[in-house]
């Protein structure tokens, strides 16, 4: 459902159509991304699946990205998942923070990271601000999205 003002409808132009379309697209992205990784999102029978992080026992951040990545890899391998299909999910805020980290010599610790993603620990990074403060390691080949149109 989209709400339009009388003025927008009365003075309709192609720019107004694009404005409404973009607002609706942003709302869909927000809902899909939030539902996809929200640990509190449980399955609703015949309506929607649980999020990929629902009932997953995560580890608290140590404050050290390398140690946190090692812990995530440990859980990933212990679950018998192939690391070759793994990707990181993180917020653009966390991606930016990683991209700006410097070592004692002033060199970038993660030169392949940017605000828009890149790679972290040799794996691709997908950014979405809706991931929040989580750092999620997923096996991309095991992720499916289906919509029966109903």
VOVEXDREN-736822 format. One line per 8 residues: number of its first residue (from 1); their letters; for each residue x, y, z of C-alpha. Coordinates in Angstrom, 3 decimals, padded with zeros to 6 digits. Layout:
# VOVEXDREN-736822
NUM	a	X Y Z | ...
***
This chain:
# VOVEXDREN-736822
1	xxxxxxxx	000.000 000.000 000.000 | 001.358 003.398 -000.940 | 000.111 006.693 000.416 | 000.044 009.589 -002.037 | -000.818 013.198 -001.361 | -003.505 014.957 -003.392 | -000.860 017.309 -004.741 | 001.283 014.435 -005.969
9	xxxxxxxx	-001.679 012.826 -007.726 | -002.978 016.110 -009.165 | 000.392 017.182 -010.549 | 001.425 013.702 -011.550 | 004.591 013.447 -013.556 | 007.027 010.662 -014.455 | 009.204 011.868 -011.583 | 006.336 011.260 -009.133
17	xxxxxxxx	005.908 007.714 -010.415 | 009.610 007.058 -009.904 | 009.430 008.550 -006.411 | 006.607 006.197 -005.398 | 008.251 003.184 -007.076 | 011.564 003.862 -005.299 | 009.860 004.269 -001.921 | 008.033 000.961 -002.377
25	xxxxxxxx	011.233 -000.785 -003.485 | 013.089 000.529 -000.429 | 010.305 -000.737 001.842 | 010.458 -004.203 000.255 | 014.259 -004.327 000.646 | 013.978 -003.278 004.290 | 011.401 -005.982 005.061 | 013.204 -008.772 003.170
33	xxxxxxxx	016.628 -007.961 004.604 | 015.308 -007.566 008.147 | 013.296 -010.789 008.043 | 016.225 -012.628 006.458 | 018.650 -012.081 009.368 | 016.546 -011.103 012.403 | 017.308 -013.704 015.108 | 013.850 -013.124 016.625
41	xxxxxxxx	012.010 -013.920 013.360 | 010.406 -017.330 013.864 | 008.597 -019.303 011.185 | 004.890 -018.691 010.693 | 003.200 -021.766 009.222 | 001.982 -021.245 005.653 | 003.104 -017.600 005.786 | 006.858 -017.144 006.121
49	xxxxxxxx	009.998 -019.049 007.074 | 012.195 -018.269 010.046 | 015.217 -016.061 009.500 | 018.539 -017.726 008.778 | 019.792 -016.690 012.228 | 016.730 -017.844 014.200 | 017.729 -020.286 016.961 | 021.395 -020.040 015.939
57	xxxxxxxx	023.765 -019.928 018.856 | 026.155 -017.112 017.985 | 029.265 -015.929 019.741 | 029.696 -012.532 021.319 | 032.133 -010.190 019.630 | 035.605 -010.181 021.108 | 036.334 -006.748 019.682 | 038.943 -008.331 017.413
65	xxxxxxxx	037.617 -008.914 013.862 | 040.182 -011.640 013.153 | 039.266 -013.586 016.304 | 035.550 -013.154 015.562 | 036.057 -014.435 012.003 | 038.025 -017.412 013.317 | 035.191 -018.260 015.729 | 032.637 -018.019 012.901
73	xxxxxxxx	034.773 -020.237 010.669 | 035.055 -022.754 013.520 | 031.266 -023.010 013.851 | 030.877 -023.130 010.073 | 033.316 -026.011 009.636 | 031.951 -027.830 012.715 | 028.518 -027.751 011.021 | 030.126 -029.578 008.067
81	xxxxxxxx	029.543 -026.679 005.664 | 031.915 -026.149 002.752 | 033.705 -022.832 003.167 | 034.001 -022.451 -000.622 | 030.419 -021.135 -000.808 | 030.634 -018.933 002.268 | 029.857 -015.214 002.242 | 029.797 -012.632 005.018
89	xxxxxxxx	026.735 -010.524 005.759 | 027.338 -007.272 007.615 | 026.050 -003.736 007.830 | 027.628 -001.017 005.746 | 028.592 000.624 009.039 | 030.640 -002.428 010.051 | 032.079 -002.711 006.531 | 033.167 000.925 006.733
97	xxxxxxxx	034.726 000.370 010.162 | 036.713 -002.616 008.850 | 037.808 -000.703 005.756 | 039.180 002.120 007.915 | 041.161 -000.044 010.366 | 044.892 000.505 010.249 | 047.761 -001.490 011.710 | 050.665 -000.076 013.745
105	xxxxxxxx	052.441 000.928 010.510 | 049.444 002.932 009.291 | 048.541 000.401 006.591 | 044.987 -000.759 006.017 | 044.290 -004.001 007.857 | 041.588 -004.981 005.375 | 042.512 -003.360 002.045 | 039.860 -005.327 000.141
113	xxxxxxxx	037.004 -003.920 002.250 | 034.924 -000.879 001.351 | 031.704 000.657 002.560 | 029.953 -001.296 -000.207 | 031.479 -004.681 000.620 | 034.502 -006.330 -000.919 | 036.137 -009.275 000.776 | 036.935 -010.103 004.387
121	xxxxxxxx	039.185 -013.020 005.300 | 039.187 -014.014 001.625 | 035.403 -014.310 001.321 | 032.896 -011.980 -000.378 | 030.991 -009.498 001.770 | 027.359 -008.556 001.165 | 026.328 -005.388 002.960 | 022.906 -004.356 004.154
129	xxxxxxxx	022.250 -001.841 006.869 | 019.468 -004.143 008.084 | 021.990 -006.736 009.299 | 022.616 -004.439 012.256 | 025.530 -005.270 014.530 | 025.684 -008.909 013.449 | 028.514 -010.481 011.474 | 026.923 -013.468 009.750
137	xxxxxxxx	028.753 -016.183 007.834 | 026.378 -018.033 005.505 | 026.716 -020.815 002.972 | 025.319 -019.010 -000.076 | 024.530 -022.159 -002.125 | 022.124 -023.234 000.645 | 020.050 -020.030 000.468 | 016.873 -020.157 -001.603
145	xxxxxx	014.175 -017.551 -002.080 | 010.819 -018.638 -003.421 | 007.670 -016.665 -004.041 | 004.600 -018.501 -005.252 | 002.912 -015.205 -006.032 | 000.108 -015.846 -003.551
***
